[in-house]
Amino acid sequence: MNVMGQHSPRTAAGRPEMSFTVYRTDPIKDPRWGEFISRHPNASIFHSPQWLCALQRTYSFQPIVFTTSPPGYPLSNGIVFASLSSWMMGKRLVSMPFSDFCEPLVNNPDELAGILDGVCRIAPDVKYVELRPTSDILVRSAAFAPVQQFYVHSIDLKPSLGELLAACDKRCIQQRIKRAEREQLTYKEGRSEADLASFYTLMILTRQRHQLPPQPFEWFRNLLNAVHDDLTIHLVSKGDRSIAGLLTLKFGATLYCKYSCSDHDYCNLAGGQLVFWNAICSAKAAGLSRFDFGRTEKDNTGLITFRLRWGAKQREIQYWRNPPLPIATDTGWKMTVAKEVFSHLPGPLLQAAGRLLYRHFA
């Protein structure tokens, strides 16, 4: 545990409101962090020591929690970051890389301002500090500026299964599920090495279709080893061939759908709709109250439409940075060139590109 110094936030008139000390701790080694997030209503899978451990093992990111709670006392607040150091992108503090969102777990704006002030003061050599909250808690901050916007989609699982299905688009979801059942597709859940291999094969196909390298296989294996019983691989097969898959993570009363993939050659069989529906049914049977589809880029109209057809609710989230570095406006052509290169790489080279690049562009 390291002490970072005191901070006195001020009112609009410039008067000090309070003074406190900011500390830092390792959320994987400090048992207080796991206990704290287990009872915090805004905590998610992306705060969990298991998620952080998988990130550390795969990419060597160092997780850090900043808090005003001194050593030996229960945590009353905390903001978790990963310290990233890359020859390609420089030093950064991100909360959290590869996470759709990660709410600062604080009690009021003064706590947030005090902790963030301490973070920015002890990390003067970082390129930027980035936060990915689910709320507008930073909307009045002068130090942080918005840099990216996304949508998140989720389904309230409290209604009955019949009501959940009725809320889905009749032609694109309901009829497609019936089509998959007529095709006698099979569904299974598991977390074995064979299940992971089948899922990753589909992930490679999906990323190739999108002209992007897949995440390294080690990431999924480390995630499975860390989360284990709260991670499920959902697979739909035609005969002996897996044609659609999901990887979900359970935390609290929410099932997070983090990764989905499919074999496009079999898309007419509606395996994608069947695997999602069965995952929703499983979450409902387990007594969970929410199915989280995850983050969607605002210009990805196809994926947005697909999620809304499930009756999902849409919400906008905002990422914030200090200093407020502008998002480059000339990256479009670079991504086009990169995708063209990736589209011609054979599978092994595309996987190698993923192992090289993902640790730099978290």
BELGINOR-V879146 format. One record per pair of residues at least 12 apart in sequence whose C-alpha atoms are under 8 Angstrom apart, sorted by sequence separation. I is the first residue (numbers start at 1). J is the second residue. If there is no record, write none. Layout:
i: [I,I]
j: [J,J]
This chain:
i: [7,8,66,67,81,82,233,234,246,247,6,7,65,66,81,82,233,234,246,247,6,7,34,65,66,81,82,233,234,246,293,6,7,34,65,80,81,82,232,233,245,246,5,6,33,64,65,79,80,231,232,244,245,4,5,63,64,200,231,232,244,245,3,4,5,63,64,231,244,3,4,63,64,230,231,243,244,3,4,62,63,230,243,2,3,28,61,62,230,242,1,2,27,28,61,62,227,1,2,61,243,1,28,61,79,80,196,1,28,79,196,78,79,78,79,244,245,77,78,103,109,243,244,255,77,102,103,104,246,76,77,102,103,245,246,101,102,103,244,100,101,102,103,47,93,101,191,255,91,92,199,237,253,254,257,28,91,92,93,94,95,96,236,253,254,255,256,257,258,27,79,90,91,92,93,94,95,96,199,236,252,253,254,255,256,257,258,26,27,90,91,92,93,94,95,191,196,253,254,255,256,257,26,27,36,92,195,236,254,256,25,26,36,236,24,25,36,191,195,202,235,24,25,191,202,234,24,32,33,190,191,202,23,24,32,68,189,190,199,202,22,23,189,190,198,22,23,189,234,22,23,188,189,199,21,22,23,68,187,188,199,20,67,187,188,66,187,46,186,187,185,186,185,186,27,46,66,185,186,46,184,185,46,47,206,46,205,206,203,205,206,44,203,205,206,43,202,203,43,202,42,202,43,199,42,40,1,183,185,187,180,179,180,179,180,187,22,22,177,180,181,20,176,180,22,177,176,177,176,173,177,9,9,9,8,7,7,7,6,5,4,4,161,161,158,157,212,211,211,213,212,157,158,211,212,157,158,211,156,157,156,157,208,209,155,156,208,216,154,155,173,214,215,216,154,155,172,173,213,214,154,212,213,216,153,154,215,216,152,153,154,169,213,214,215,152,153,168,169,213,152,153,168,169,152,167,168,204,215,151,152,167,150,151,165,150,151,150,151,164,204,149,150,149,153,153,155,155,156,155,154,155,153,154,58,153,154,58,153,152,153,151,152,55,58,151,152,54,57,151,152,150,151,149,150,54,55,149,150,54,149,148,149,147,148,51,54,146,147,148,50,53,146,147,146,147,51,145,146,50,51,144,145,50,144,145,147,144,145,146,147,143,144,145,147,143,144,147,143,135,136,138,134,133,134,132,133,132,133,132,131,132,130,131,130,131,130,129,130,128,129,100,128,129,100,128,127,128,128,45,45,45,44,44,45,38,98,97,89,88,89,86,86,59]
j: [19,20,78,79,93,94,245,246,258,259,19,20,78,79,94,95,246,247,259,260,20,21,48,79,80,95,96,247,248,260,307,21,22,49,80,95,96,97,247,248,260,261,21,22,49,80,81,95,96,247,248,260,261,21,22,80,81,217,248,249,261,262,21,22,23,81,82,249,262,22,23,82,83,249,250,262,263,23,24,82,83,250,263,23,24,49,82,83,251,263,23,24,49,50,83,84,249,24,25,84,266,25,52,85,103,104,220,26,53,104,221,104,105,105,106,271,272,105,106,131,137,271,272,283,106,131,132,133,275,106,107,132,133,275,276,132,133,134,275,132,133,134,135,80,126,134,224,288,125,126,233,271,287,288,291,63,126,127,128,129,130,131,271,288,289,290,291,292,293,63,115,126,127,128,129,130,131,132,235,272,288,289,290,291,292,293,294,63,64,127,128,129,130,131,132,228,233,290,291,292,293,294,64,65,74,130,233,274,292,294,64,65,75,275,64,65,76,231,235,242,275,65,66,232,243,275,66,74,75,232,233,244,66,67,75,111,232,233,242,245,66,67,233,234,242,67,68,234,279,68,69,234,235,245,68,69,70,115,234,235,246,68,115,235,236,115,236,96,236,237,236,237,237,238,80,99,119,238,239,100,238,239,101,102,261,102,261,262,260,262,263,102,261,263,264,102,261,262,103,262,103,263,105,261,105,105,71,269,271,275,269,269,270,270,271,278,114,115,270,273,274,114,270,274,118,273,273,274,274,273,277,110,113,114,114,114,117,118,118,118,118,122,281,284,284,284,339,339,340,342,342,288,289,342,343,289,290,343,289,290,290,291,342,343,290,291,343,351,290,291,309,350,351,352,291,292,309,310,350,351,292,350,351,354,292,293,354,355,292,293,294,309,353,354,355,293,294,309,310,354,294,295,310,311,295,310,311,347,358,295,296,311,295,296,310,296,297,297,298,311,351,297,298,298,307,308,310,311,312,312,312,313,312,313,218,313,314,219,314,314,315,314,315,219,222,315,316,219,222,316,317,316,317,316,317,222,223,317,318,223,318,318,319,318,319,223,226,318,319,320,223,226,319,320,320,321,226,320,321,226,227,320,321,227,321,322,324,322,323,324,325,322,323,324,326,323,324,327,324,317,318,320,317,317,318,317,318,318,319,319,319,320,319,320,320,321,321,321,322,321,322,294,322,323,295,323,323,324,325,249,250,251,251,252,256,252,362,362,360,360,361,359,360,359]
